[in-house]
Amino acid sequence: MNTRDMLIKMLEIYSPSGEEYEIAKLLRDYMEDLGFPNPVIDEKYNVVSVTGRNKPSILICGHEDTVPGFIDVKIDGDLIYGRGAVDAKSSLLALMLGAKHALDSGFDGRIILAAASGEESDSKGINYIESGYDKTDYAIFGEPGGPENITAGYKGRILMEIKKHSSSHHASSSWMEENSIDSLINLWIKIRDKWGSNKDFNDISAGITKFNGGEYDNMTPENASMFIDIRYPKSVTENDIVSEIKSLAGDSRDYIFKTQNRTYPYISDLKSNLVSAFKASIKKNGMVPRLIFKSGSGDMNTLGHDWGIPVVTYGPGDTKLSHTPDEVINYREIDKCAEIVRDSLIYLKNNVFKN
């Protein structure tokens, strides 16, 4: 089966976080067909195959889940549309094919090839993989960026829920006491004014993602809550951010602040052999390599922080289309990225871990 048809079958399986089993079965079949030994589906619906015993050891990991929202699969020449076409089934396929090509080209290092679950939600997949396998020398993750771009850093993420309680009154007497919805809206405006427009990688940014409050249309609400998605660089800490939000709230005793999810920021060692391997391989394939840093976060953050090893993220596609209804990929980018993954693995073997 060729790259185009493999991707189409992957996209035809709707696999939002929590519904990965069907795509896991297909990926297990793909790994078997590509010659990877004994691929297994674990209890978190990761698909993992381990091959080789020599140096270097490398975790090669893409994610099989997507954000919710089905997109009809359409083909227009070399372009393929569908949920996951960009984020990030194309990248997963490129990593699988790149690892296969490297093995066929004589790479004999140890590869843990993984399709991880839950990347778009609770990172259950990568956390389970971390706990079940020994630390490797390097790791490569699959996310969109384009064949010439190496993702070398991600911001951290805090998903904060803020709750407010107040007494309820008849709507006609809303002036009698504070309104919990009013209070949260006013707090969000302060947060937005401080961080809402920040685009630079080295700045904190924030967006509101959920808001709940009120039960009756003729009573002011007793309870309200909102979720704030905060992205932050390595130069600040979670405590710094929480303290600043509490300061903006004024009398923070009237609020409940709870961090529902956190991901630590990660920046690759830009002088690592792994980065050098990708730079050399991109040049070999006629392109100018570029290091990019993203305001999002991914499994690279989790494993890079916990294992403390050189990690990069790489894959085809325009990252601006991630999580949108317009995901589309030129499938030929997958083959180009697979070649660069192959050449990067061979570079490490031949230039860093010579026998």
Secondary structure, 3 states (H helix, E strand, C coil): CCHHHHHHHHHHCCCECCCCHHHHHHHHHHHHHHCCCCCEECCCCCEEEEECCEEEEEEEEEECCECCCCCCCEEECCEEECCCCCCCHHHHHHHHHHHHHHHHCCCCEEEEEEEECCCCCCCHHHHHHHHHCCCCCEEEEECCCCCCEEEEEECEEEEEEEEEECCCCEHHHHHHCCCHHHHHHHHHHHHHHHHCCCCCCCCCEEEEEEEEECCCCCECCCEEEEEEEEEECCCCCHHHHHHHHHHHHCCHHHEEEEEEEEECCEECCCCCHHHHHHHHHHHHCCCCCEEEEECCCCHHHHHHHHHCCCEEEECCCCHHHCCCCCCEEECHHHHHHHHHHHHHHHHHHHHCCCC
